[in-house]
C-alpha cells in the first residue's frame, strides 16, 4: 500500500506504507494514517526527522565497516528515503503550511 503526503507548499510525495510509517515515527508522530501536522508544528517535526536520519546514517556507517557485504551497501539508505519528505517539510515550514497524509 502507498501513502500520499500533501502540502500546499509542494507537490505530493508517495511512499510505501512501511517507509512512510517509519518516517512518521521519526518525526515524533504516532504513525496514524490518515493524519496531519499543523503548520505551527512542522518545524519541530522537521527537526526531529533530520536528527533521526542523521543518527540512523551514523549508525549505518559504523555497521558497514569491516565485514559488510555488498547486499547491505546496495539497499536504499534512510537518507535517500527521507530526502523528499525533508524538502516538503522545509518548504511547508517556510510557507507556514501544514502537511497531511493519507492512504492512496
N, C-alpha and C positions, 0 to 999 in steps of 0.2 A: 504494500500500500504506500501511497505517496502523500506527503504533507506539503501544502502550499503556504508559504509565508508571504504576506502582503503588507505594503505600507504606501501611503500617499506620496512619500518621498522618492520611491523607486518602483521598479517593475516587480513582478512576482519572482519568488525563488521556490523551486520544487526540490524536495529531498525525500529519500526513502524514509519511512517512518522510524526505523531503528536509529538512523543517524539524527533525524530531527529531534527525537526524544532525548538523545544524548546531548545535543546542543541546548535544548531547553533546560535540562538539569544543570548543565554547565553555567547557564545564565541565572541559576538560582530559582527557576520556576519548577513547579510540581511535575510538569510533563503532560498536563491535561490538554487534550485536543478535542474540540476547538477551544481556543482561549486567546488572550491578547495581553500586551504590555501597554499601559497608558504612556502617553508622551512624556510625562514627568518622571517615569521610571526607566525609560530607555537607556539613559546614560549609565545608570547603575548596572543594568543587565549587560550592557556592552563591556563595562569594566570587569565584571565577573567572568564573562565569556573569554575575554582576552587573557585574563590571569589563568584560567583553567587550561586554555590552549597552550600557553607558554609552559605551564607546569607539565602538561602531558608531553609536549615536544621535548622538554629537557629530560624527562624520564625515558622517552623512546630513544633519545640519543645515547643514553647510558646503556640501555638494553641492547642496542645494535652493535656495540663494541666488539669484543672478542667472541668468536664462535657463532655470530649471526649467519643465517643462511639467506640466500637470495630471495626466497619467498617472503620473508619478513620485511625486507627492504622494499620490495615491489608493491606492497599494499599502499593504498591511498592514505596519506597522513591526515591526522586530525586538523593540522594547519590548513591543508588544502580543502578539506571538507567545510571548515568553519569560515573560510575567506569570504564567500558571498554573503553570508549572514552578518559577518563583522562589517562589511561595506554597507549593507542595508541598515544596520543599527546605527552606524556612524552618520549616514545621511538623515535618518529619522531623528536622531538627536540634534543635528544641525538645523533641521527644519521644524523642530518641535512637533513631530508626528508620532503617533503610536504605531505598533506593529501587531498584526493579527495572524493567526494560523488556523488552518482547517484541513480536514481530510479532502483528498481530491475525489 
